[in-house]
Amino acid sequence: MTKYEQIANILRDRIKDGRYPKDSLLPNQLQFVEEFKVSRVTIKKAINILAMEGLVYSQRGAGTRVLKSSIWGGQDFSAKEYDGLSQQMKNHDLASQIIVFEVEFPDELVKEKLLLDSHQPVYKIIRLRLLDDLPYVLEHTYMPTELVPSLTPTILKQSIYNYIHQELGISFAGAYRNLKADKADQLDIDYLNCQETDPILEVEQVIYLKDGQPIEYSRSRNRFDQRSYSILDVIE
């Protein structure tokens, strides 16, 4: 991730949590230059990202104003973000219902995705994430037990990523994502309150460590009318 993308993420979070209220002006670019120790060009690129997302509007001589609503709406998420649902929904009441939590040896698909041998055990986790007490996302997750030791139901009911980052001291290096449409299966029908004919948006993801070792393979099943993703492509 480039420096200007990192700064854009920080400013976006500040807008979302109300530090920069709607219809207010952002600090001027020179203040950001001093805060982040970067060039004015880098700050301008970061603000341009927010402008293209519909979060702010910049006008020469008048500053940069936080808009009252994004052009993309409130339920659209960047396909490049992989900090986890707990981080994305930190201003909502997010809970987790554990459906499956067990240790098993990986099948061929999981071995391929996590670069494991047949004798290396993995956690198999299926969680229903509830947003404001309503079914939101059904997550199917596999993680090597060797890389994520001592995982417990208590951790699963909170944030696995917080445990990995804060307790284990592990940082992610990147992620591969594949988004596709799928038919609802029986678990989707049972837990996402959808019909057999409803389409499902599936986000398949592999998260990598700095040495290239995958630490997670997951499939997040989203009801078609509750979640969407966007990709912002900035030309250098």
C-alpha positions in Angstrom: 0.0 0.0 0.0 1.4 3.4 -1.0 1.9 6.2 1.6 -1.0 8.3 0.1 -3.3 5.3 0.4 -2.4 4.9 4.0 -3.1 8.5 4.7 -6.4 8.3 2.8 -7.4 5.4 5.1 -6.6 7.4 8.2 -8.6 10.4 7.0 -11.4 8.2 5.9 -11.6 6.7 9.4 -11.6 10.2 11.0 -14.5 11.1 8.8 -16.4 8.0 9.7 -15.9 8.4 13.5 -16.9 12.0 13.4 -13.5 13.6 14.1 -14.1 15.5 10.9 -17.9 16.1 11.0 -20.1 16.3 7.9 -20.2 19.7 6.3 -17.0 20.8 8.0 -13.7 21.7 6.4 -10.7 19.4 6.6 -7.5 20.9 8.1 -5.4 22.5 5.3 -2.9 20.5 3.4 0.1 22.1 5.0 -1.1 20.8 8.4 -1.3 17.3 7.0 2.1 17.7 5.5 3.5 18.5 9.0 1.5 15.7 10.7 2.4 12.9 8.3 5.9 14.1 7.3 5.2 13.8 3.6 5.1 16.1 0.6 2.1 18.2 -0.4 1.7 16.0 -3.6 1.2 12.9 -1.4 -1.5 14.7 0.7 -3.2 15.9 -2.5 -3.3 12.3 -3.8 -4.8 11.1 -0.5 -7.5 13.7 -0.6 -8.2 12.9 -4.3 -9.0 9.4 -3.3 -11.6 10.6 -0.8 -13.0 13.0 -3.4 -13.4 10.1 -5.9 -15.1 8.1 -3.2 -17.6 11.0 -2.7 -16.5 11.7 0.9 -15.1 15.2 0.3 -15.2 18.0 -2.2 -12.2 20.3 -2.8 -12.4 23.7 -4.4 -9.4 26.0 -4.9 -9.4 28.8 -2.4 -12.3 27.3 -0.4 -10.6 24.2 1.1 -11.9 20.6 1.3 -15.3 20.0 2.7 -16.7 16.8 4.2 -19.8 15.9 2.3 -23.0 14.9 4.1 -23.1 11.5 2.3 -20.9 9.4 0.1 -21.9 8.9 -3.6 -21.6 5.1 -2.9 -23.8 4.9 0.1 -23.1 3.4 3.6 -22.8 -0.3 2.8 -20.1 -0.2 0.1 -16.6 -1.4 1.1 -13.3 -1.2 -0.5 -12.2 -4.6 -2.0 -8.7 -3.7 -0.9 -9.5 -3.5 2.8 -8.8 -6.7 4.8 -8.7 -5.4 8.4 -11.7 -7.5 9.3 -15.4 -6.9 9.9 -14.8 -5.8 13.5 -12.7 -2.9 12.3 -15.0 -2.0 9.4 -18.1 -2.1 11.6 -16.6 -0.6 14.8 -19.4 2.0 15.1 -22.1 -0.8 15.0 -23.1 -3.6 17.4 -21.3 -6.6 15.9 -21.6 -10.1 17.4 -20.5 -13.6 16.3 -22.4 -16.8 16.5 -20.2 -19.9 16.3 -21.7 -22.6 14.1 -18.6 -24.8 13.6 -15.3 -24.7 15.5 -13.1 -27.8 15.1 -9.6 -28.9 14.2 -9.2 -31.2 11.2 -6.6 -32.2 8.6 -7.0 -30.1 5.4 -8.6 -31.3 2.2 -7.1 -30.7 -1.2 -8.5 -27.2 -1.6 -7.4 -26.0 1.8 -4.0 -27.5 1.3 -3.6 -25.7 -2.0 -4.8 -22.3 -0.6 -2.7 -22.5 2.6 0.3 -24.3 1.2 0.1 -27.1 3.7 0.8 -30.8 3.8 -1.8 -33.4 4.6 -0.5 -33.8 8.2 -0.7 -30.1 9.2 -4.0 -29.5 11.0 -6.2 -26.4 10.5 -9.0 -24.8 12.4 -12.3 -25.1 10.6 -14.5 -22.1 11.6 -18.0 -21.2 10.5 -19.3 -18.0 12.1 -22.5 -16.0 11.5 -21.7 -12.3 12.0 -24.7 -10.4 13.3 -24.9 -6.6 12.7 -27.2 -4.8 15.1 -28.7 -8.2 16.0 -29.5 -9.1 12.3 -27.7 -11.8 10.2 -25.1 -10.1 8.1 -22.3 -12.3 6.8 -21.6 -16.1 7.0 -17.9 -16.7 7.2 -16.1 -20.0 6.4 -12.5 -19.8 7.7 -9.5 -22.1 7.7 -6.3 -21.2 9.6 -3.2 -23.4 10.4 -3.2 -24.2 14.1 0.6 -23.8 14.1 0.4 -20.2 13.0 -2.6 -19.2 15.2 -2.2 -21.2 18.4 -4.6 -21.3 21.4 -7.6 -20.1 19.5 -10.7 -20.3 21.7 -14.5 -19.8 21.4 -14.1 -16.6 23.4 -11.8 -15.2 20.8 -14.1 -16.3 18.0 -17.0 -14.4 19.5 -14.9 -11.2 19.4 -12.2 -10.5 16.8 -9.8 -13.1 15.5 -7.7 -10.4 13.8 -7.3 -8.4 17.0 -6.0 -11.6 18.7 -3.6 -12.2 15.8 -2.3 -8.7 15.7 -2.3 -7.7 19.4 -1.8 -11.0 21.3 0.4 -12.9 18.8 2.1 -9.9 17.4 1.6 -11.0 13.8 1.2 -8.5 10.9 -0.4 -9.2 7.5 1.6 -8.5 4.3 -1.3 -8.7 1.8 -4.3 -10.5 0.6 -5.7 -12.1 -2.6 -9.4 -11.8 -3.1 -11.9 -13.2 -5.6 -15.4 -12.0 -5.7 -18.2 -14.0 -7.4 -21.9 -14.5 -7.5 -23.2 -17.9 -6.3 -26.4 -19.7 -5.5 -27.6 -19.8 -1.9 -26.8 -23.1 -0.2 -28.6 -24.6 2.8 -26.4 -22.8 5.4 -27.1 -19.5 3.7 -30.8 -20.2 3.7 -30.7 -21.2 7.4 -28.5 -18.4 8.8 -28.8 -15.5 6.4 -32.6 -15.6 6.1 -32.5 -15.8 2.4 -34.5 -17.7 -0.2 -33.2 -20.6 -2.3 -33.5 -18.3 -5.4 -31.5 -15.4 -3.8 -28.1 -14.8 -5.2 -25.1 -14.7 -2.8 -22.0 -12.6 -3.1 -19.0 -14.7 -2.1 -15.7 -13.2 -1.2 -12.9 -15.8 -1.3 -9.8 -14.6 0.4 -6.2 -15.7 1.2 -4.2 -13.6 3.6 -0.4 -13.7 3.5 2.4 -13.1 6.0 5.6 -11.2 5.1 7.4 -14.5 4.3 4.7 -15.4 1.8 3.1 -18.0 4.0 -0.8 -17.9 3.9 -2.3 -17.6 7.4 -6.0 -17.6 6.4 -8.2 -19.0 3.7 -11.8 -17.9 3.9 -15.1 -17.6 2.1 -17.5 -14.9 3.2 -21.0 -15.4 2.1 -23.0 -12.1 1.8 -26.7 -11.8 1.0 -27.0 -9.8 -2.3 -29.0 -6.9 -0.7 -26.8 -6.3 2.3 -23.2 -5.9 1.2 -21.2 -4.7 -1.8 -17.6 -3.9 -2.6 -15.9 -1.2 -4.7 -12.4 -0.9 -6.2 -10.8 2.5 -6.6 -8.1 2.6 -9.3 -5.9 5.6 -9.0 -3.7 6.4 -12.1 -0.2 7.6 -11.1 
